[in-house]
Amino acid sequence: MKVSGKHYRSIWQDEDGIVRIIDQTLLPHRFEIIELATLEGAAVAIETMQVRGAPCIGATAAYGMALAMKADSSNAGVDAAVARLGQTRPTAVNLRWALREMEATLCDLAPEHRATRAFTRAAEICDEDVETCHSIGVYGLGLIQGIAATKPGKVVNILTHCNAGWIATVDWGTALAPIYMAHDKGLKIHVWVDETRPRNQGAALTAWELGAHGVPHTIIVDNAGGHLMQRGEVDMCIVGTDRTTRSGDVANKIGTYLKALAAFDNSIPFYVALPHTTIDWHISDGTIIPIEEREPEEVTHLSGLHADGSVERVQISAPGSGAANPAFDVTPRRLISGLITERGVAAASEAGLLMLYPEHAHD
């Protein structure tokens, strides 16, 4: 996708061999590119959410492994890098997938060849993610076109929660990829963007992305979604996911479950867009997915832009009050209309997923 007319990915290695990322913690007020030079730099970028979104986390972990091999390509160096990166974010399964991919790539190589091959494999993982997200967009576009056909000449209103756009992947995005394609094809669409407290990634990132691409959108408070559904102002919901069980349960940004309940109650299609790397074939019950608990300050404080262009962080809570901050919740498969993958749209069930991914039948 483009920023001010120039194409960017969320993470890339430039012609000088330097790994770079867009610092997502500064968006939408500042667009800054920073360098990842070490394993620790990559780990901190994931922990502090300079990069976030399950596929982008996986890609960053892959480059983190490559950076680690520059410093120590021994077996102990591989193990240490996997251990450090593996502890950065507990919920997104793409992180674990990428680390397994990198381990498998490096384990049979002589140490002197590991760094070069690691950078090559990290770049391949990024390219694969771009192709995967493009395919998700194509299949999701068909769903939007189907709804558009039922209301000729009228706007299709789509609600999304948090950010599952190109900045959360390497390019294109998951939930937003079909939206971009629909807009580019001239369909009349409008996106309701949940602000997504506590980090406001909808208001900051999704709105920034959609605005840069020219997609009509409106930011709403998280609790407005059900109201809009009741009034017939939402035609479909598309969200992303950080981990999907083999049975079709979905862990996504906190508040997704409530949106799914409201959509179900109002007979509104609720779709989840995901790459195969987000499916955890070893878990069938979504209630056992580890849910990350983040710092209370994300709830009690907010950052905002002053008229002079400066950004300030302020406390919004009553002094002395504690805050709980679960980052994700689990939406059970019974509330999900379908899973949009790079291989097609699957029913949210083990049978539905195995129809598209039969190679995982015995995982």
N, C-alpha and C positions, 0 to 999 in steps of 0.2 A: 504494500500500500504506500501512499505518498504523504509526505509532510511538506507543505509549501512547494508542491510541485516536484519534489525529489523522492525517489523510491528508497524506502528503508525496510530492513528487517528489524526485529526486536533484539537480535544478537547476530553478530557476524565476525569473521576474521578478515581484515582488510589486506590490501596488496602488500603491506609491510609485515604481515604475519601477526598483527596485533588484534587481540580479541576485544570487541567493543560491544557495549550495550546502551540502550536508552534508559536513563535513570527514571523509572516510573514513579518514584516517590516525589518527584518535582513537578510532574504533570498535574493539571493542565497549564499551570502558570509559567513554567520554565521548561524548555526543551533542551536537555543537555545529554551529551554522549560521554560516557566514561570508559576507561580502559580496565579490563580485567587482566592482571599480570601474574597472579599467583593462585594456587589452590585456595588459600585463605580468603583472597579477594572474591573468588567465585562463591565460596561458602557464605560469606558475609552478605553478598549481594542477594542471595536467596533468602537468608534469614531476615534481612531488613526489608525485603520486598522491593528492592531496586529492580529486581525481576520477579514476576509472579504470574500466575496462570500455569496450570499443570504442564502443558507441552513446553512452554518457555523455561520452566524450572528444569525439566528433563534435558533440554538442549544446553542450558547453562551448566548443569552437572557434567554433561559430556565434555564440554570445554574445560571445566574444572579439572577433570581427570587428565586431559591433555596437558594443561598447565603444570599439574603435579608431576607428570612424567619428565618435563624439562628439568625439574629440580632433583627428582629421585625416581629413577625408573626401575629400581630393584623390586623384588616381590614384596618386601616390606613397605616400599613406597606405594605400590598399588593398594595394598591392604589398608594403609593409613589414609589414603585418599578416599577410598570407598567408605571407610568408617566416618571420616569427617563430613563428607557430603551427605551421607545417609542420615545423619541426625539433624539436618537443617530444617526440614518440614515433614511432619509425620503423615499427613493425610493424602497428599497428591501421589498417586501410584506411579506416575510417569518418572518421577525421580528414581525410584527403585529400578524401574525398567531400564532406564538409561545407564545406570551403574552396572546392571547385569550385562548389558550390551558391551560396555566398555571393558569390563572384566574378561568377557569371553573373547574379545578382540585381542587383548594384550597377553593373556595367560600363556599362550604357546610361543610367544615371540621372545627372542633374545632381548635383554634389557636395552641394548644400544639401538634397537629398532622401534622401541615402544613409543617414543615421543612423536616421531613422524607419523606412524600409523594411527596414533590416538587423535591427532589433529585431523587426519583424513576421515576417520570414522565419525568424529564430531560434526564435521561439515556434511557428511552423508546423512546423519540423523536430522540435521536442519533441513536439508533438501527434501528428505522423505516427509518431514512434517508439513512442508509447504504443499507438496503434492496431495498429501492426505487431507489437509484442510480445504484445498480446492475441490476435491471430490465430495467432501461433506457439503460444501456450498452447492454443488450441482444437485445433489439429492434433496437438500433442504429447499432449494429453489422450486423444485417440483411441487412441494407441499404448499408453498406460498402461491404458486400459480393456480393450484387447485382451489384455494380459497378465493383468489381473485376472480376466478371464473364464475363463482356463485354470486358475485356482486359486481357486475360489469360497470366499469366507469367510476366505481367508488373506491375509496381508500381502504387498504388492508391495514388494520391497526395491530401491531405486534408488540407484546410486552416482553422485555428481557430483564434479567436480574444479575447484578454485578457486572463484570466485564469478561466476556468470552470472545473478544475481538482479536485483531491481528497482534496487538501488543501483548496478549496473553499466550500467543503461540509464536511461531517464527514469522509467519505471514498469513494473511487471509482471516484467520480466526476459526472458531467452531460455530457458536451460535450466531455470530454476526456475518459469517461468510455467505449464507443464503440471502441475508438482507442486502449485502453489497451487490450480489449478483442480480437480485430482483430490481434494485434501484438502477443498476446499469442497463438493464433490459427495458427500462421505461415503465415498469409497474408503479402504480400509485401506492406508495407505502408510507406509513408513519410509525415511529417507534416510541413507545412509552419506556423511558429509562428510569428504572428504580435507582434512587440515590445510593442505596446499599450501605447503610450504616453498619459498622462504625467507621470504616476507612473511606467510605464515599467513592468507591471505585467506579460506580455507575456514573455519578455526577462528574467525576474527574476524568475518567478514562474512556468509558463508552461514549459519553457525550462529546468528548474531544475528538475521538475517532470519527463518529458519525458526522460531526460538523465539518471536519476536514474533508470528508468525502462528499458532502452535500446532501446527506440523507436527512429528510425531515424528522425531527424528533422533539420530545418534550421530557424534561426531567420531572419526576414525581417523587414524593416522599414514599418510603417503603410501604407504609400502611394505606396508600391510596389505591393500590392495585385491585383489591377486592371490590371497592366502590365502583371503579371503572368497569369491572367485569359485570357487576350487577346492572349497570346502565347500558350494557351492550356496546361499550366502546373499546372492547378488546376482542379481536378475532382469533388470535392464537398467541401462545407463549412459546418462546424458544430460549433455553438456558444452556449453560455449559455444565461441566462436571469435573471434579478433581479425582474421583474414584467411582467406578461402577462395578458392582458385584456381578458374578456370572449369572445370577438370578434376575438382574435388572434393577436392583435398588441403586440409588444414586446419592452420593455425597457431593454437595455443592455449597456455595456460600450461604451462610446463615440467613434464614428467611425464605429460602427456596421452597421448603416444605409448606409453609403457609400459603405461598402463591399457588402451589399445586393443589392444595385443598380448596382454595377459592375457585380455581379454574374447574376442578372436578364438580363442585357444587353448581357451577353455572354452565356446565356442558361445553367448556371451551377447550380446544385441543392444547395439550401441554407436551411439548417435545423437548428432548435433551439431545444436544449435539456433542459428539465425542469421537476422538480417534481410537484406534484399537489399543494404543499404548495406555489408555486410561482404564481399560477393563482389568480388574483383578480377578483372574480365573481361579484363585485359591480361596475366595470368600463367597459364600452364598447368602449370608445374612448381613444386611446392611447395618444392623444395630451393633455389630462388633468392629466396624470401621473405627480406627482411632481418630478422635476429634481434637484438633489442635486448640489449645487454650492460649490465647495471646495476651499481651500486656493490658491491664486495666486502663492504662492511660489512653489507649485507642478509643475507649468509650467516653472517658471523662474530659478529653481535650479535643479540640478541632483546630485545623490550620485554615487561615483565610487570607485573601488578598486585600491589601489596603489600596486606597485610591492612588497613592504615590508609587505603587508597584511593589512595595515590600510585602513579604509574607510573614505572618505572625501566628504563633500557636497559643491558644488561650484555653483556659479551663471553663467548661460549661456546666459542671456538676456542682452539687452542694459540697462545700469543703468537709472533708472527713468521711464522706460516703464511699464505700467500696463499690467495685464494679466487676461483674463477670463478663468474660469475653470469649465465648466459644466461637470459633471462626467458621464452622460448617454445621450443617444439619443433614439428615438423611431423608430423602423422599422415597417412600416405598413404591415398588413397581406398579401397584394397583392404580396409582394416580397418574401414571405416565402413558401418554397416547402412543409414543414410539421413540426409539433411539435412532438418531440420524448419524450414521457412520460413513466411512469412506467406501464401504461395500454396499450400501443401501440403507433403507429404513427397516429396522427390526422391531418386533414386538418386545416390550420390556419384560423379558422372561428368559430363562435358560434356553428353552427351545428356540426362541426367536433369535438369540445371539448365536447359537450353534448352527442355525441355518446359514448364517453368513460366515461363521468362523468354525467350520467342522473340525479343523486341525486341533482345536482345544477340547475336544470331547472327553479326553481322558486326563486332562490336567488336574 
